[in-house]
Amino acid sequence: MGSGKDKSSGDRTAWREFGQDNSAAIERPIQELPPEKQNLRVQATRAGRKGKTVTVISGFQAKPETLQALLKQLKTQCGTGGTVKNNEIEIQGEHKQKILEILTKLGYKAKISGG
């Protein structure tokens, strides 16, 4: 019943130059700026979140590892949950003022955006 080919193999590459995966060479490196050179925006929003308020911090030029470390610190100090999406940090609840104080103590240039 075998057709000679194993259909369960995940690699469906028809042709690959030099026989190696060079997707890492194609990726753009993320240039990480020091905190004092980053202009961040802190904004509370409900859009697309079924009425739940979320504080969004945008404008980061940092590596994902740096954002994860900062997220953990913000979540701890605000006492709430959060996540990193599309190079933005989202903290559950409205914590604009508190997050602004924390970011300025860490050396970031941050502003409250929106109403």
Buried (B, 14 or more C-beta within 10 A) or exposed (E): EEEEEEEEEEEEEEEEEEEEEEEEEEEEEEEEEEBEEBEBBBBBBEEEEEEEBBBBBBBBBBEEEBBBEBBEEBBEBBEBEBEBEEEBBBBBBBBBEBBBEBBEEEEBEBEBBEE
